[in-house]
Amino acid sequence: MSDNKNDFRYAVGPSKVPWYAVGEFYNGMDVKSFVKFLLPDTADKPGYGEAFAKVCEALDGLAAVSGKASKLTMGDQVNAAEQAAKETFGSKYALLTSCWTMGMEIAYKLSGLKAGDEVIMPAITFIATMAYPLHIGAKVVFADVDPETLNLDPADVARKITPKTKMIVPVHLGGYPVDMDPIMDLAKKHGIYVMEDCAHGMGGKYKGKYLGTIGHFGGFSLHEVKNITSLGEGGILLTDLDDAGKQLSLARFLGLDATRQIKDWLYDIVSLRDRFGNIQIANNCSITELQALGLQLQMKRLDEIIAIRRKAAEYTNAVLAEEDGILVEKQDTAETFGTHHLYLLRIDPKKIGGDIHQLEAKLKEKGLTNITHFGPMYRFQVMKDLGYDENAIAATCPNTERMFYTSYTHLPIYNLSQDQIEYQAKAIVEAVRELKAGK
């Protein structure tokens, strides 16, 4: 018998002895373990053992009459997830990848980035944003941030463009939209490509357009801490560029082209072509069918998830705004729609009588988790090893230095009960008042 869902490399047609794409099928016992992992006995409620026993009995009955999942990677679910992304965000092309870092690598490659080129990005972001440029010997140029949002400052980007600048990478930190119009104007004027790093920004909008669809490339992280995930890891790359979009599937899996065959073999391996016509070599960042299914399920709840986060942020703002010295998170305007991945807490150190690190210590004493996302990129050892002068760069990024070391931190705004949201806001006010009182 044959299985039409086999991987094309093993689709041998009608056969008495099929060559299955899956080397070892999962069975009912495996599925029980999956259920226990995703729905663990951690809710401090009685009855878990009895309920799980009933599930196991049902799974045993299902396993006795079910078939086997014969395609675990790069199949119908991945295709469906990519189609859902295109329809949701209005992008011409979408690619599901093993992680957003690899999605960015593909965008960098197809943009034609090479050694010696310059890439402008915010001084505050995650290392993944600059991983590929550093890997190939491109120069990362750090632009300062807007002190109100911690996002890329378009005015500083303009100051730092040179004839070597080939890309600008705005990062929608915490899910609040970067001011994209001036960025795109600069890109058009200088012939520069823009890639939006929307790791925190799935579902956000800027002037009616989804984040990730404004630049030449854009995309999202599906890591476990993000607003939605694909079972812990994953990424989505978007583009409307035909030359790049038609190469996305090749870029994801080593340039393997099943529409072409070399003599006596099943496929060909082709190179990619960047926007300048130069050869680029594809990597492997395939993703599983189960991850793609998990993504589709959570994407259906995206609007609801953002609405819950927004409500929590609005409540937090209302409480904190009453205390002088606390600078509340910037709210949505007629032109912006954030995702509220994180809550941005800012303070005026002079008014509260202490800096952000003193406040952080008090918040920890009150049981609050808070993290300043992220450390200034130029301070890391890898940058020193590559010859970057951290102090010289810091001098060109005064807002980054001031905000990171004295004035801001991030708070969780998700998966919290209303009681926890209320406690968090009130505890921040109490901590600020203690600092003001010199306690």
C-alpha positions as CSV (number, residue, x, y, z in Angstrom):
1,M,0.0,0.0,0.0
2,S,1.1,3.6,-0.5
3,D,0.6,6.7,1.7
4,N,0.1,9.9,-0.2
5,K,1.2,11.9,2.8
6,N,4.7,10.5,2.7
7,D,7.6,12.9,2.2
8,F,8.2,13.3,-1.6
9,R,11.7,11.7,-1.2
10,Y,10.0,8.5,-0.1
11,A,6.8,8.6,-2.2
12,V,7.5,5.4,-4.1
13,G,4.0,5.0,-5.4
14,P,1.8,1.8,-5.0
15,S,4.0,-0.7,-3.2
16,K,3.7,-3.8,-1.1
17,V,6.6,-2.5,1.0
18,P,6.3,1.3,1.4
19,W,9.1,3.5,2.4
20,Y,7.5,5.7,5.1
21,A,8.8,9.2,5.7
22,V,8.5,8.7,9.5
23,G,11.1,6.3,10.8
24,E,9.3,5.5,14.0
25,F,5.6,6.2,14.5
26,Y,4.3,7.7,17.7
27,N,1.9,5.5,19.6
28,G,-0.9,5.8,22.2
29,M,1.6,5.7,25.1
30,D,3.6,8.5,23.6
31,V,0.4,10.6,23.2
32,K,-0.4,10.1,26.9
33,S,3.0,11.6,27.8
34,F,2.4,14.5,25.5
35,V,-1.0,15.1,27.2
36,K,0.6,15.0,30.7
37,F,3.4,17.4,29.6
38,L,1.0,20.0,28.2
39,L,-1.6,19.5,30.9
40,P,0.5,18.8,34.0
41,D,-0.6,18.1,37.6
42,T,0.4,21.6,38.9
43,A,-3.0,23.3,39.5
44,D,-3.2,22.3,43.2
45,K,-6.6,20.9,42.6
46,P,-7.8,17.4,43.5
47,G,-8.9,14.8,40.9
48,Y,-6.0,15.0,38.5
49,G,-5.1,11.3,38.7
50,E,-8.7,10.1,38.1
51,A,-9.2,12.5,35.2
52,F,-5.9,11.5,33.6
53,A,-6.8,7.8,34.0
54,K,-10.0,8.4,32.0
55,V,-8.1,10.2,29.3
56,C,-5.6,7.3,29.1
57,E,-8.5,4.8,28.7
58,A,-10.0,6.9,26.0
59,L,-6.6,7.2,24.2
60,D,-6.2,3.5,24.4
61,G,-9.5,3.1,22.6
62,L,-8.6,5.7,20.0
63,A,-5.2,4.2,19.4
64,A,-6.8,0.8,18.7
65,V,-8.8,2.2,15.7
66,S,-6.6,5.1,14.5
67,G,-4.0,5.3,11.8
68,K,-0.5,6.8,12.3
69,A,0.8,10.3,11.6
70,S,3.0,9.7,8.6
71,K,4.2,13.3,8.1
72,L,5.9,15.1,10.9
73,T,7.6,18.0,9.2
74,M,7.0,20.4,6.3
75,G,3.6,19.1,5.2
76,D,0.0,20.2,5.1
77,Q,-0.1,21.9,8.5
78,V,3.0,24.0,7.7
79,N,1.3,25.0,4.4
80,A,-1.9,25.9,6.3
81,A,-0.1,28.0,8.9
82,E,1.6,30.0,6.2
83,Q,-1.6,30.5,4.4
84,A,-3.2,31.7,7.6
85,A,-0.3,34.1,8.2
86,K,-0.7,35.6,4.7
87,E,-4.5,36.0,5.1
88,T,-4.2,37.4,8.7
89,F,-1.5,40.0,8.0
90,G,-2.2,40.7,4.3
91,S,1.3,39.7,3.2
92,K,1.9,38.2,-0.3
93,Y,4.4,35.7,1.0
94,A,4.9,34.0,4.4
95,L,7.4,31.4,5.6
96,L,7.2,29.4,8.8
97,T,10.7,28.7,10.2
98,S,12.3,27.0,13.1
99,C,12.9,30.3,14.8
100,W,12.8,34.0,14.1
101,T,16.6,34.2,14.1
102,M,16.6,32.0,11.0
103,G,13.8,34.0,9.5
104,M,16.0,37.1,9.8
105,E,19.0,35.3,8.4
106,I,17.0,34.6,5.2
107,A,15.9,38.2,5.0
108,Y,19.5,39.4,5.4
109,K,20.7,37.0,2.7
110,L,18.0,37.9,0.2
111,S,18.6,41.6,0.9
112,G,22.2,41.1,-0.3
113,L,24.0,41.9,2.9
114,K,27.7,41.1,2.8
115,A,30.9,41.6,4.7
116,G,31.7,45.3,5.1
117,D,28.2,46.5,4.7
118,E,26.5,48.4,7.5
119,V,23.2,47.6,9.3
120,I,21.5,50.2,11.5
121,M,19.5,48.8,14.5
122,P,18.5,50.0,17.9
123,A,21.1,49.9,20.7
124,I,18.5,48.0,22.8
125,T,17.4,44.7,21.3
126,F,18.1,41.0,21.5
127,I,21.3,39.5,20.3
128,A,19.4,37.6,17.5
129,T,18.8,40.9,15.7
130,M,22.5,41.2,15.0
131,A,23.6,37.6,14.9
132,Y,23.8,37.1,11.1
133,P,25.4,40.5,10.3
134,L,28.2,39.8,12.9
135,H,28.6,36.3,11.5
136,I,29.4,37.4,8.0
137,G,31.5,40.4,9.0
138,A,29.0,43.2,8.4
139,K,29.2,46.2,10.7
140,V,26.4,46.8,13.1
141,V,25.7,50.5,13.7
142,F,23.7,51.2,16.8
143,A,21.1,54.0,16.8
144,D,19.8,55.6,19.9
145,V,16.3,55.0,21.2
146,D,13.2,57.1,21.8
147,P,13.1,57.6,25.6
148,E,9.3,57.3,25.6
149,T,9.0,53.9,23.9
150,L,12.6,52.5,23.9
151,N,12.2,52.1,20.1
152,L,14.5,53.1,17.3
153,D,14.9,56.9,17.0
154,P,14.5,57.8,13.3
155,A,16.4,61.1,13.8
156,D,19.4,59.2,15.0
157,V,19.1,56.7,12.2
158,A,19.3,59.6,9.7
159,R,22.5,60.8,11.4
160,K,24.2,57.4,11.1
161,I,23.4,56.5,7.5
162,T,26.6,56.3,5.4
163,P,27.2,55.1,1.8
164,K,27.9,51.6,3.3
165,T,24.4,51.4,4.9
166,K,22.4,48.6,3.3
167,M,19.7,47.8,5.9
168,I,17.8,49.4,8.7
169,V,16.2,47.0,11.3
170,P,13.6,48.7,13.5
171,V,12.6,46.6,16.5
172,H,9.0,47.0,17.9
173,L,10.2,46.6,21.5
174,G,7.5,45.3,23.8
175,G,5.1,45.3,21.0
176,Y,4.8,49.1,20.6
177,P,5.1,50.2,17.0
178,V,8.2,52.1,15.8
179,D,7.5,55.3,14.0
180,M,7.9,53.7,10.6
181,D,7.1,56.5,8.1
182,P,10.4,58.4,8.6
183,I,12.3,55.1,8.5
184,M,10.7,54.1,5.2
185,D,11.4,57.6,3.8
186,L,15.0,57.3,4.7
187,A,15.2,53.8,3.1
188,K,13.6,55.0,-0.1
189,K,15.9,58.1,-0.3
190,H,19.1,56.0,0.2
191,G,18.1,52.7,-1.5
192,I,18.2,50.8,1.7
193,Y,16.2,47.8,2.7
194,V,14.1,47.7,5.9
195,M,13.5,44.5,7.9
196,E,11.0,44.9,10.8
197,D,12.0,42.8,13.8
198,C,8.5,42.1,15.2
199,A,9.6,39.5,17.7
200,H,7.2,41.2,20.2
201,G,4.8,42.6,17.7
202,M,2.5,40.0,16.2
203,G,-0.9,41.6,15.7
204,G,0.3,45.2,16.2
205,K,-0.5,47.9,13.7
206,Y,1.0,51.2,12.5
207,K,-1.4,53.5,10.6
208,G,-3.6,50.6,9.7
209,K,-0.9,48.3,8.5
210,Y,0.2,45.2,10.4
211,L,3.6,45.3,11.9
212,G,5.9,43.1,9.7
213,T,4.3,44.3,6.4
214,I,5.6,47.8,6.3
215,G,9.2,47.1,5.6
216,H,10.7,45.1,2.7
217,F,10.8,42.1,5.2
218,G,9.3,41.5,8.6
219,G,8.3,38.8,10.9
220,F,7.6,37.3,14.3
221,S,9.1,35.1,17.0
222,L,7.1,32.2,18.2
223,H,9.3,31.5,21.2
224,E,7.5,30.3,24.3
225,V,7.5,33.7,26.0
226,K,5.8,35.5,23.1
227,N,2.1,36.5,22.8
228,I,1.5,33.3,20.9
229,T,3.8,30.3,20.3
230,S,4.3,27.2,18.1
231,L,5.1,24.8,20.9
232,G,8.0,26.7,22.2
233,E,10.0,27.8,19.1
234,G,9.4,29.1,15.6
235,G,9.3,32.2,13.5
236,I,7.3,33.7,10.6
237,L,9.0,35.7,7.8
238,L,6.8,38.0,5.7
239,T,7.5,39.9,2.4
240,D,5.7,41.3,-0.6
241,L,8.8,41.2,-2.8
242,D,8.3,38.8,-5.6
243,D,12.0,38.1,-6.2
244,A,12.5,37.2,-2.5
245,G,9.1,35.6,-1.9
246,K,9.4,33.1,-4.6
247,Q,12.7,31.8,-3.1
248,L,11.5,31.5,0.5
249,S,10.8,27.7,0.5
250,L,14.2,27.1,-1.1
251,A,15.9,29.3,1.5
252,R,14.3,27.3,4.3
253,F,15.5,23.9,3.3
254,L,19.0,24.0,1.8
255,G,18.0,25.1,-1.7
256,L,16.3,21.7,-2.4
257,D,14.2,22.1,-5.5
258,A,11.8,19.2,-6.2
259,T,10.6,20.9,-9.4
260,R,14.0,20.2,-11.0
261,Q,16.0,17.0,-11.1
262,I,19.6,16.1,-11.9
263,K,20.3,13.0,-13.9
264,D,18.8,9.9,-12.2
265,W,17.9,11.6,-9.0
266,L,14.9,13.1,-7.3
267,Y,15.7,16.8,-7.0
268,D,18.2,19.5,-7.6
269,I,20.0,21.8,-5.2
270,V,19.9,25.4,-6.3
271,S,21.5,28.7,-5.0
272,L,19.5,31.7,-3.9
273,R,19.9,35.1,-5.6
274,D,19.8,38.3,-3.5
275,R,18.4,41.6,-4.7
276,F,21.7,42.4,-6.5
277,G,21.8,39.0,-8.3
278,N,24.6,37.6,-6.1
279,I,24.6,33.9,-5.1
280,Q,23.6,33.1,-1.6
281,I,23.6,29.6,0.0
282,A,20.5,28.3,1.8
283,N,20.5,26.9,5.3
284,N,18.1,24.5,7.0
285,C,15.4,25.9,9.3
286,S,12.6,23.4,8.8
287,I,9.7,23.2,11.3
288,T,7.4,20.4,12.4
289,E,3.8,19.8,11.5
290,L,2.8,19.7,15.2
291,Q,4.4,23.2,15.7
292,A,2.5,24.5,12.7
293,L,-0.8,23.1,14.2
294,G,-0.1,24.7,17.5
295,L,0.5,28.0,15.8
296,Q,-2.8,27.9,14.0
297,L,-4.7,27.1,17.2
298,Q,-3.1,30.1,19.0
299,M,-3.4,32.5,16.0
300,K,-7.2,32.1,16.2
301,R,-7.0,33.6,19.7
302,L,-4.6,36.5,18.8
303,D,-7.2,39.3,19.0
304,E,-8.5,38.0,22.3
305,I,-5.0,37.7,23.8
306,I,-4.1,41.2,22.8
307,A,-7.4,42.6,24.2
308,I,-6.7,40.9,27.6
309,R,-3.2,42.4,27.7
310,R,-4.4,45.8,26.7
311,K,-7.0,45.8,29.5
312,A,-4.3,45.0,32.0
313,A,-2.0,47.7,30.7
314,E,-4.8,50.3,30.8
315,Y,-5.5,49.4,34.4
316,T,-1.8,49.6,35.3
317,N,-1.5,53.0,33.6
318,A,-4.5,54.4,35.5
319,V,-3.1,53.4,38.9
320,L,0.5,54.5,38.2
321,A,-0.4,57.8,36.6
322,E,-1.6,59.0,40.0
323,E,1.9,58.9,41.4
324,D,4.2,61.8,40.5
325,G,7.6,60.5,39.2
326,I,6.2,57.4,37.5
327,L,6.0,57.7,33.7
328,V,3.4,55.4,32.4
329,E,3.5,53.3,29.3
330,K,2.6,55.1,26.1
331,Q,-0.9,54.1,25.0
332,D,-2.2,53.5,21.6
333,T,-3.1,56.5,19.4
334,A,-5.1,56.8,16.2
335,E,-2.0,55.7,14.4
336,T,-0.7,52.9,16.6
337,F,-2.0,49.6,17.9
338,G,0.5,47.8,20.2
339,T,0.5,44.2,21.3
340,H,1.4,44.8,25.0
341,H,3.9,42.0,25.0
342,L,5.6,43.7,27.9
343,Y,4.7,46.6,30.1
344,L,7.2,49.4,29.9
345,L,7.7,51.1,33.3
346,R,9.6,54.3,33.3
347,I,10.5,56.6,36.2
348,D,12.0,60.1,36.8
349,P,14.9,59.3,39.2
350,K,15.0,62.9,40.5
351,K,11.4,62.9,41.4
352,I,11.3,59.5,43.2
353,G,14.7,59.9,44.9
354,G,16.3,56.8,43.3
355,D,17.2,55.1,40.1
356,I,15.6,52.1,38.4
357,H,17.9,49.6,40.1
358,Q,16.9,50.8,43.5
359,L,13.3,50.5,42.5
360,E,13.9,47.0,41.1
361,A,15.3,45.8,44.4
362,K,12.2,47.1,46.2
363,L,9.9,45.4,43.7
364,K,11.6,42.1,44.2
365,E,11.1,42.4,47.9
366,K,7.4,42.7,47.2
367,G,7.4,39.6,45.0
368,L,7.4,41.3,41.6
369,T,9.4,40.1,38.6
370,N,10.8,42.9,36.4
371,I,13.6,42.9,33.8
372,T,15.1,45.7,31.7
373,H,14.8,44.3,28.2
374,F,17.6,44.3,26.9
375,G,21.1,45.2,27.8
376,P,22.8,47.7,25.5
377,M,24.2,45.6,22.7
378,Y,27.5,47.3,22.5
379,R,28.3,46.4,26.1
380,F,28.6,42.6,25.4
381,Q,32.0,40.8,25.3
382,V,31.4,39.6,21.8
383,M,31.3,43.2,20.5
384,K,34.6,44.0,22.3
385,D,36.1,40.8,20.8
386,L,35.1,42.1,17.3
387,G,36.7,45.5,17.9
388,Y,33.7,47.6,18.8
389,D,34.5,50.5,21.1
390,E,31.7,50.3,23.7
391,N,32.4,53.7,25.3
392,A,32.6,55.5,21.9
393,I,29.3,53.9,20.9
394,A,27.7,54.8,24.2
395,A,28.6,58.4,23.7
396,T,26.4,58.4,20.5
397,C,23.5,56.7,22.4
398,P,22.8,59.0,25.4
399,N,19.1,57.9,25.7
400,T,20.1,54.3,25.8
401,E,22.6,54.8,28.6
402,R,20.2,57.0,30.6
403,M,17.2,54.9,30.2
404,F,18.8,51.5,30.8
405,Y,20.9,52.5,33.8
406,T,18.5,54.9,35.5
407,S,15.0,55.0,34.2
408,Y,13.2,51.9,32.9
409,T,12.2,48.3,33.4
410,H,9.7,45.9,31.9
411,L,6.9,44.1,33.8
412,P,4.8,41.0,32.9
413,I,1.3,41.8,31.6
414,Y,0.2,38.3,30.6
415,N,-1.3,35.2,32.2
416,L,-2.0,37.1,35.3
417,S,-5.2,37.2,37.3
418,Q,-6.9,40.5,38.0
419,D,-5.8,40.2,41.7
420,Q,-2.2,39.9,40.5
421,I,-2.5,42.9,38.1
422,E,-3.9,45.0,40.9
423,Y,-1.3,43.9,43.4
424,Q,1.5,44.6,40.9
425,A,0.3,48.2,40.2
426,K,-0.3,49.0,43.9
427,A,3.1,47.5,44.9
428,I,4.9,49.7,42.4
429,V,3.2,52.8,43.9
430,E,4.2,51.7,47.4
431,A,7.8,51.1,46.4
432,V,8.1,54.5,44.7
433,R,6.6,56.2,47.8
434,E,9.2,54.3,50.0
435,L,12.0,55.7,47.8
436,K,10.6,59.2,48.1
437,A,10.5,58.8,51.9
438,G,14.1,57.6,51.9
439,K,13.3,54.2,53.2
